[in-house]
Amino acid sequence: MTVLVVGASSGIGRATALLFAREGSQVMAAARREDLLVKLREEGAGHGLAIAVADVSDVRQMEKLAEAAGSIDVFNDHQQAYMTAYGSYGVGEILTEPFLLQF
């Protein structure tokens, strides 16, 4: 299984990336902070964990990230901005309509 974790440099995103990797998934862990991603890769060494520096607010970076990850089975989003076809939104903004359209 291939898992893409965005916001993987710290907190829940970091823990999620490590858990999936330790359970045998191929993980692409992405975030803006390369220094923290390098530490994550060291901790997840030998468990199929790759890292990528990417900013979720940059559509081109996200497209490159998706290409690098290949076929994605699970997308796990733990970053502080939300992107939809309707635009980018920060934490705390209510996105009822775009959120519901996904389901």
FENBELHU-V141774 format. One line per field, one symbol per residue. phi: phi as a letter, one per 30 degrees, with the letter a starting at -180 (. if undefined). psi: psi as a letter, one per 30 degrees, with the letter a starting at -180 (. if undefined). Layout:
# FENBELHU-V141774
phi=???
psi=???
This chain:
# FENBELHU-V141774
phi=.cbcccicdahdddddeddedddjddcccbadcdeddddddddceiciccbadacddceddddddddddidcdbcccbccbbcbdckcbddjddbeddddddc
psi=kkkjjkhgflbeeeeeeeeeefgglkkjkklfjeeeeeeeeeegkgghjllkkkjffjeeeeeeeeeefbjkekjjjhlglkkaffakklkfkkheeeeeff.
